[in-house]
């Protein structure tokens, strides 16, 4: 425990960077499984996996979010132009 504490104290940014990368990687893999891979697998007897296979929310979440993202980026660009030239 002391070695971990010394590592965190001496390399705090490195530790938190790796921690966020690992958590982000696990989240990405879980989302990829829930949105794509689970739909390609045969039906399962496990209740959790079956619930993920029958859920269509995440399959439509990313494609339907992209147009909203483009609108948000456009309004951000427009507001920066108006602010800069005001």
C-alpha positions as CSV (number, residue, x, y, z in Angstrom):
1,X,0.0,0.0,0.0
2,X,2.9,2.4,0.8
3,X,4.4,1.8,-2.7
4,X,1.1,2.7,-4.4
5,X,0.8,5.8,-2.2
6,X,4.3,6.9,-3.1
7,X,3.6,6.3,-6.8
8,X,0.4,8.3,-6.7
9,X,2.1,11.2,-4.9
10,X,5.1,11.3,-7.2
11,X,3.4,10.7,-10.5
12,X,-0.1,12.0,-9.9
13,X,-0.8,13.2,-13.4
14,X,0.5,10.0,-14.9
15,X,-1.6,7.9,-12.6
16,X,-4.8,9.8,-13.2
17,X,-4.1,9.8,-17.0
18,X,-3.8,6.0,-17.1
19,X,-6.8,5.6,-14.9
20,X,-9.0,7.7,-17.2
21,X,-7.6,5.9,-20.2
22,X,-8.5,2.5,-18.7
23,X,-12.0,3.6,-17.7
24,X,-12.6,5.1,-21.1
25,X,-11.4,2.0,-22.8
26,X,-13.7,-0.2,-20.8
27,X,-16.6,2.1,-21.4
28,X,-16.0,2.1,-25.2
29,X,-15.7,-1.7,-25.3
30,X,-19.0,-2.1,-23.3
31,X,-20.8,0.4,-25.6
32,X,-19.5,-1.4,-28.6
33,X,-20.7,-4.7,-27.3
34,X,-24.1,-3.3,-26.3
35,X,-24.7,-1.4,-29.6
36,X,-23.2,-3.8,-32.2
37,X,-21.8,-7.1,-31.1
38,X,-24.7,-8.2,-28.9
39,X,-27.1,-7.9,-31.9
40,X,-25.0,-10.3,-34.0
41,X,-24.8,-13.1,-31.3
42,X,-27.5,-15.8,-31.0
43,X,-30.1,-15.4,-28.3
44,X,-28.8,-16.1,-24.8
45,X,-30.3,-17.7,-21.7
46,X,-28.6,-15.1,-19.4
47,X,-31.1,-12.4,-18.4
48,X,-28.6,-9.5,-18.5
49,X,-27.2,-10.4,-21.9
50,X,-30.7,-11.0,-23.2
51,X,-31.8,-7.5,-21.9
52,X,-28.8,-6.0,-23.7
53,X,-29.6,-7.9,-26.9
54,X,-33.2,-6.7,-26.9
55,X,-32.3,-3.1,-26.1
56,X,-32.3,-0.8,-29.2
57,X,-31.6,2.5,-27.5
58,X,-27.8,2.6,-27.9
59,X,-28.0,1.5,-31.5
60,X,-29.9,4.6,-32.4
61,X,-28.2,7.0,-29.9
62,X,-25.0,7.7,-31.8
63,X,-26.6,8.1,-35.3
64,X,-29.3,10.4,-34.0
65,X,-26.9,12.4,-32.0
66,X,-24.6,13.3,-34.9
67,X,-27.0,15.9,-36.5
68,X,-27.5,17.6,-33.2
69,X,-23.7,17.7,-32.8
70,X,-23.3,19.4,-36.1
71,X,-26.0,22.0,-35.1
72,X,-24.2,22.6,-31.8
73,X,-20.8,23.1,-33.5
74,X,-22.4,25.5,-36.0
75,X,-23.9,27.6,-33.2
76,X,-20.6,27.6,-31.3
77,X,-18.8,28.8,-34.4
78,X,-21.5,31.4,-35.1
79,X,-21.4,32.7,-31.5
80,X,-17.6,33.0,-31.6
81,X,-17.8,35.0,-34.9
82,X,-20.4,37.3,-33.4
83,X,-18.3,37.7,-30.3
84,X,-15.1,38.4,-32.2
85,X,-16.6,41.0,-34.5
86,X,-18.9,42.7,-32.0
